[in-house]
Amino acid sequence: MNTQASFLAAFFAGLGATGAWAQPADKPPSPLSESQLTWQQCQKLAGNDARLACFDRWAQQQTLPATAVPASPTVLVETMPPVDATVPATRVVTITSEDGCRDRQYSHLSRFWELEEGSSCGTFGFRGYRPLSVGLGVAANEPETPTSPAPNHTGEDRPYQAQDMRIGLSLRTKLAQGILTGDDPSKKDGLWFAYSQFSTWQVFNSELSRPFRTTDHEPEVIYSYPLDYKLPWGWRLRYTGLGLVHQSNGQDEPYSRSWNRVYLMGGIEMGDKFVITGRVWKRISENAANDDNPDITKYLGNADVKAAWQVDRFNQLGVQVHGGKGAIRLEWLKVIGDPVRSNLRFQTQLFYGYGDTLVDYNRKRTVFTIGLALVDF
């Protein structure tokens, strides 16, 4: 295991344990009840997402009679230093919880993995996992002939073009929740099934009748467990979990590629600005006769890390790296429409390294992609 993977393994091996430097986050005081929301309460909230969500609820209330306000709302309690004697240190803001995993009063990781009762959307509903995306990709060079050390796994040279359409599909559903956390309202674990698919389409290549050059399939089973520990410099450790993932391209020899992994995952965040998630994995070994790519971990390593920076309401920057011989993916997402309600993004990516697609796992590529993405729906 390389240096990066060793560091990540050591880091995530401690997830779930309370160390000398990681203490549970302070619990808020017991919530009180309040029937009507005011714009002054929203104005005083810290954090752009929480404030925008509050104003959205307030606007909805203005169009409803008082009797239409939900009888059992979720209550957000915020503690801040008092400004003067007329402003209490603890302000109670009543916000309806009908949005569940889309309610922006909760943090990004809490919504994404539904780590609390209030941020849960229940079981057997469909949600996004990785972005649903479509874009135009332009590579520095035409794809090289696929090869692998496995017998009979070297393909034929074909006149593929450097530019193609890139289509990503990804969905997940929660199969069960409360497996270990039970009815705890502040902690909600989950068992998930996810399926992702990524295709490259030679749509401009009339010479080859515009074929799909690659389609990678990736089903996985994931267990997520909520955490809430304070880390240095304002970071919070929010979850850990385990996963089992299969990835293959569904082709016959000589182009068949596949592998299976088990992984440990975790994520930290700092307010609503920064999120870092990572995985360390172990490949499940196969006998030589069935192994399409015996050297795949040499190129793709045993770990990956993804970081995101929410620059402002409209713009997010991201970077993803993996081990082995390495790769880096830089990304810019820009909101299209209302930043509170819209999940549509203008997407720009730059990829450099190994593993652009599964059949190219041992080929270094540079690819620039521009398109649209639907995220976190």
VOKEKOL-354489 format. One record per residue (C-alpha): residue in three letters; x, y, z. Coordinates in pm, whole numbers. Example, Ala and Ser with C-alpha at 12.3 -4.5 7.8 and 13.67 -1.06 7.14 Angstrom:
<atoms>
res/c1/c2/c3
ALA/1230/-450/780 $
SER/1367/-106/714 $
</atoms>
This chain:
<atoms>
res/c1/c2/c3
MET/0/0/0 $
ASN/145/340/-98 $
THR/202/634/138 $
GLN/-128/799/56 $
ALA/-329/484/115 $
SER/-141/412/443 $
PHE/-220/760/570 $
LEU/-588/726/478 $
ALA/-611/381/633 $
ALA/-470/513/960 $
PHE/-703/813/950 $
PHE/-1025/626/879 $
ALA/-939/332/1105 $
GLY/-1004/570/1393 $
LEU/-1350/673/1271 $
GLY/-1610/609/1534 $
ALA/-1367/615/1826 $
THR/-1336/918/2056 $
GLY/-968/1011/2067 $
ALA/-788/1256/2292 $
TRP/-835/1529/2034 $
ALA/-1182/1438/1903 $
GLN/-1474/1514/2135 $
PRO/-1846/1476/2072 $
ALA/-2004/1796/1941 $
ASP/-2205/1989/2198 $
LYS/-2573/1900/2202 $
PRO/-2818/2193/2162 $
PRO/-3057/2278/2444 $
SER/-3395/2112/2445 $
PRO/-3604/2269/2167 $
LEU/-3905/2486/2245 $
SER/-4218/2528/2038 $
GLU/-4318/2840/1843 $
SER/-4613/2867/1606 $
GLN/-4508/3136/1358 $
LEU/-4178/3230/1194 $
THR/-4067/3594/1151 $
TRP/-3825/3741/898 $
GLN/-3622/3894/1181 $
GLN/-3543/3546/1310 $
CYS/-3427/3438/965 $
GLN/-3207/3747/925 $
LYS/-3015/3665/1243 $
LEU/-2927/3307/1147 $
ALA/-2564/3224/1070 $
GLY/-2484/3030/751 $
ASN/-2616/3109/406 $
ASP/-2807/2784/351 $
ALA/-2983/2791/689 $
ARG/-3079/3158/642 $
LEU/-3210/3103/288 $
ALA/-3411/2798/397 $
CYS/-3561/3001/682 $
PHE/-3664/3289/452 $
ASP/-3817/3035/213 $
ARG/-4033/2896/496 $
TRP/-4128/3249/605 $
ALA/-4238/3338/250 $
GLN/-4453/3025/234 $
GLN/-4623/3120/561 $
GLN/-4721/3462/424 $
THR/-4946/3293/165 $
LEU/-5115/3061/417 $
PRO/-5367/3131/692 $
ALA/-5239/3087/1046 $
THR/-5429/2760/1079 $
ALA/-5231/2619/782 $
VAL/-4898/2631/965 $
PRO/-4797/2268/1038 $
ALA/-4879/2159/1390 $
SER/-4561/1956/1445 $
PRO/-4268/2150/1303 $
THR/-3897/2083/1337 $
VAL/-3739/2343/1567 $
LEU/-3396/2491/1497 $
VAL/-3218/2625/1805 $
GLU/-2924/2860/1752 $
THR/-2707/2985/2037 $
MET/-2511/3308/1984 $
PRO/-2368/3583/2204 $
PRO/-2648/3836/2283 $
VAL/-2636/4163/2094 $
ASP/-2826/4357/2359 $
ALA/-3061/4293/2647 $
THR/-3362/4251/2417 $
VAL/-3207/3973/2207 $
PRO/-3174/3635/2386 $
ALA/-2857/3429/2349 $
THR/-3066/3133/2234 $
ARG/-3315/3193/1953 $
VAL/-3578/2933/1866 $
VAL/-3676/2929/1498 $
THR/-3965/2711/1387 $
ILE/-3903/2554/1046 $
THR/-4115/2282/891 $
SER/-3938/1952/823 $
GLU/-4128/1849/511 $
ASP/-3813/1865/298 $
GLY/-3631/1590/493 $
CYS/-3309/1509/308 $
ARG/-3352/1831/105 $
ASP/-3389/2057/408 $
ARG/-3095/2297/399 $
GLN/-3100/2371/770 $
TYR/-2901/2046/792 $
SER/-2541/2015/676 $
HIS/-2448/1874/336 $
LEU/-2325/1540/471 $
SER/-2626/1507/702 $
ARG/-2861/1552/404 $
PHE/-2660/1332/169 $
TRP/-2638/1031/402 $
GLU/-2957/1117/598 $
LEU/-2768/1108/927 $
GLU/-3049/1247/1147 $
GLU/-3422/1190/1186 $
GLY/-3499/1536/1047 $
SER/-3274/1490/742 $
SER/-3415/1149/649 $
CYS/-3636/1080/347 $
GLY/-3718/726/455 $
THR/-3659/398/276 $
PHE/-3708/282/-84 $
GLY/-3714/628/-236 $
PHE/-3477/710/-523 $
ARG/-3203/966/-475 $
GLY/-2899/1081/-667 $
TYR/-2562/933/-574 $
ARG/-2297/1058/-812 $
PRO/-2406/1338/-1049 $
LEU/-2628/1256/-1345 $
SER/-2426/1421/-1619 $
VAL/-2394/1469/-1992 $
GLY/-2106/1654/-2151 $
LEU/-1860/1689/-2435 $
GLY/-1517/1548/-2361 $
VAL/-1201/1635/-2553 $
ALA/-884/1434/-2486 $
ALA/-527/1535/-2555 $
ASN/-484/1222/-2772 $
GLU/-694/949/-2929 $
PRO/-761/645/-2703 $
GLU/-480/390/-2709 $
THR/-533/21/-2785 $
PRO/-659/-150/-2464 $
THR/-417/-398/-2308 $
SER/-389/-610/-1995 $
PRO/-132/-860/-1860 $
ALA/-407/-1125/-1859 $
PRO/-389/-1370/-2150 $
ASN/-598/-1280/-2456 $
HIS/-674/-930/-2323 $
THR/-505/-710/-2583 $
GLY/-750/-546/-2821 $
GLU/-726/-425/-3178 $
ASP/-629/-79/-3293 $
ARG/-941/114/-3401 $
PRO/-970/473/-3529 $
TYR/-1142/621/-3225 $
GLN/-1155/1001/-3201 $
ALA/-1021/1213/-2918 $
GLN/-1361/1381/-2864 $
ASP/-1676/1205/-2743 $
MET/-1996/1251/-2546 $
ARG/-1973/1148/-2179 $
ILE/-2285/1028/-1999 $
GLY/-2303/949/-1628 $
LEU/-2603/785/-1457 $
SER/-2621/718/-1084 $
LEU/-2905/634/-843 $
ARG/-2940/488/-494 $
THR/-3209/383/-252 $
LYS/-3208/325/122 $
LEU/-3301/-34/202 $
ALA/-3314/1/582 $
GLN/-3242/251/857 $
GLY/-3203/250/1234 $
ILE/-3026/-87/1221 $
LEU/-2787/3/1505 $
THR/-2909/350/1600 $
GLY/-3270/247/1661 $
ASP/-3508/538/1729 $
ASP/-3235/787/1824 $
PRO/-3353/1118/1664 $
SER/-3002/1263/1640 $
LYS/-2844/954/1478 $
LYS/-2978/756/1184 $
ASP/-2772/486/1015 $
GLY/-2864/345/676 $
LEU/-2817/49/445 $
TRP/-2807/158/81 $
PHE/-2798/8/-266 $
ALA/-2647/222/-542 $
TYR/-2592/179/-914 $
SER/-2367/398/-1130 $
GLN/-2297/384/-1501 $
PHE/-2053/583/-1713 $
SER/-2042/576/-2094 $
THR/-1826/736/-2362 $
TRP/-2006/777/-2694 $
GLN/-1817/838/-3020 $
VAL/-2106/1046/-3149 $
PHE/-1892/1236/-3405 $
ASN/-1722/924/-3543 $
SER/-1920/844/-3857 $
GLU/-1639/618/-3982 $
LEU/-1722/367/-3704 $
SER/-2099/433/-3711 $
ARG/-2086/635/-3387 $
PRO/-2037/352/-3136 $
PHE/-2031/360/-2756 $
ARG/-1663/297/-2690 $
THR/-1704/215/-2319 $
THR/-1979/160/-2064 $
ASP/-1874/91/-1705 $
HIS/-2125/-55/-1457 $
GLU/-2082/-14/-1081 $
PRO/-2339/-159/-837 $
GLU/-2260/-135/-466 $
VAL/-2403/-197/-119 $
ILE/-2319/66/143 $
TYR/-2371/94/518 $
SER/-2344/446/665 $
TYR/-2314/522/1036 $
PRO/-2357/878/1175 $
LEU/-2093/1046/1390 $
ASP/-2055/1396/1530 $
TYR/-1709/1463/1672 $
LYS/-1528/1793/1693 $
LEU/-1191/1798/1519 $
PRO/-922/2069/1520 $
TRP/-971/2398/1331 $
GLY/-1351/2377/1324 $
TRP/-1388/2047/1136 $
ARG/-1647/1785/1233 $
LEU/-1628/1412/1172 $
ARG/-1979/1326/1043 $
TYR/-1994/962/936 $
THR/-1816/637/873 $
GLY/-1925/327/685 $
LEU/-1851/14/487 $
GLY/-1913/-75/125 $
LEU/-1895/-364/-120 $
VAL/-1859/-263/-486 $
HIS/-1834/-446/-818 $
GLN/-1714/-265/-1129 $
SER/-1707/-410/-1481 $
ASN/-1755/-301/-1841 $
GLY/-1974/-593/-1953 $
GLN/-1758/-683/-2254 $
ASP/-1606/-1008/-2374 $
GLU/-1238/-1077/-2423 $
PRO/-1013/-908/-2515 $
TYR/-1186/-596/-2374 $
SER/-1337/-743/-2057 $
ARG/-1232/-561/-1737 $
SER/-1369/-606/-1384 $
TRP/-1281/-606/-1014 $
ASN/-1446/-629/-671 $
ARG/-1360/-432/-357 $
VAL/-1459/-383/6 $
TYR/-1398/-37/145 $
LEU/-1407/176/460 $
MET/-1535/530/413 $
GLY/-1570/849/614 $
GLY/-1633/1221/580 $
ILE/-1560/1550/756 $
GLU/-1696/1902/702 $
MET/-1636/2259/813 $
GLY/-1961/2454/828 $
ASP/-2130/2484/491 $
LYS/-1806/2568/309 $
PHE/-1579/2261/302 $
VAL/-1638/1886/275 $
ILE/-1377/1608/252 $
THR/-1471/1242/198 $
GLY/-1251/940/142 $
ARG/-1233/564/104 $
VAL/-967/300/160 $
TRP/-1029/-35/-4 $
LYS/-908/-391/-36 $
ARG/-947/-571/-366 $
ILE/-1117/-910/-342 $
SER/-871/-1148/-504 $
GLU/-964/-1367/-802 $
ASN/-798/-1673/-947 $
ALA/-568/-1608/-1241 $
ALA/-803/-1768/-1492 $
ASN/-1080/-1517/-1413 $
ASP/-874/-1204/-1349 $
ASP/-912/-960/-1639 $
ASN/-672/-704/-1492 $
PRO/-430/-848/-1235 $
ASP/-233/-523/-1203 $
ILE/-524/-281/-1159 $
THR/-431/-171/-805 $
LYS/-87/-74/-936 $
TYR/-260/200/-1136 $
LEU/-574/279/-931 $
GLY/-426/221/-585 $
ASN/-610/141/-262 $
ALA/-768/475/-171 $
ASP/-931/790/-301 $
VAL/-1012/1131/-152 $
LYS/-1259/1397/-267 $
ALA/-1277/1757/-142 $
ALA/-1534/2028/-220 $
TRP/-1530/2401/-151 $
GLN/-1859/2593/-164 $
VAL/-1716/2926/-280 $
ASP/-2052/3105/-267 $
ARG/-2421/3031/-328 $
PHE/-2363/2966/-698 $
ASN/-2015/2814/-732 $
GLN/-1846/2499/-604 $
LEU/-1491/2381/-670 $
GLY/-1387/2019/-623 $
VAL/-1085/1792/-650 $
GLN/-1063/1412/-644 $
VAL/-745/1201/-635 $
HIS/-671/831/-613 $
GLY/-359/633/-530 $
GLY/-148/389/-731 $
LYS/18/562/-1023 $
GLY/-240/828/-956 $
ALA/-497/1056/-1111 $
ILE/-652/1392/-1033 $
ARG/-991/1530/-1134 $
LEU/-1061/1904/-1099 $
GLU/-1421/2023/-1116 $
TRP/-1622/2345/-1122 $
LEU/-2000/2338/-1068 $
LYS/-2215/2648/-1120 $
VAL/-2581/2659/-1015 $
ILE/-2837/2709/-1290 $
GLY/-3146/2877/-1146 $
ASP/-3241/2933/-781 $
PRO/-2947/2819/-560 $
VAL/-3189/2707/-285 $
ARG/-3414/2491/-501 $
SER/-3221/2402/-817 $
ASN/-3009/2086/-845 $
LEU/-2902/2161/-1203 $
ARG/-2539/2260/-1254 $
PHE/-2312/2377/-1532 $
GLN/-2018/2133/-1501 $
THR/-1655/2165/-1608 $
GLN/-1397/1891/-1540 $
LEU/-1031/1832/-1610 $
PHE/-899/1476/-1564 $
TYR/-532/1374/-1573 $
GLY/-390/1031/-1493 $
TYR/-495/666/-1494 $
GLY/-846/520/-1478 $
ASP/-1047/760/-1692 $
THR/-1253/452/-1785 $
LEU/-1213/91/-1677 $
VAL/-1073/-29/-2010 $
ASP/-818/257/-1988 $
TYR/-715/175/-1631 $
ASN/-347/142/-1732 $
ARG/-344/430/-1984 $
LYS/-257/785/-1884 $
ARG/-506/1034/-2028 $
THR/-585/1405/-2016 $
VAL/-952/1486/-2079 $
PHE/-1140/1817/-2057 $
THR/-1520/1790/-2022 $
ILE/-1791/2055/-2028 $
GLY/-2163/1988/-1984 $
LEU/-2459/1971/-1743 $
ALA/-2504/1778/-1419 $
LEU/-2794/1703/-1184 $
VAL/-2664/1668/-827 $
ASP/-2792/1558/-486 $
PHE/-3159/1523/-584 $
</atoms>
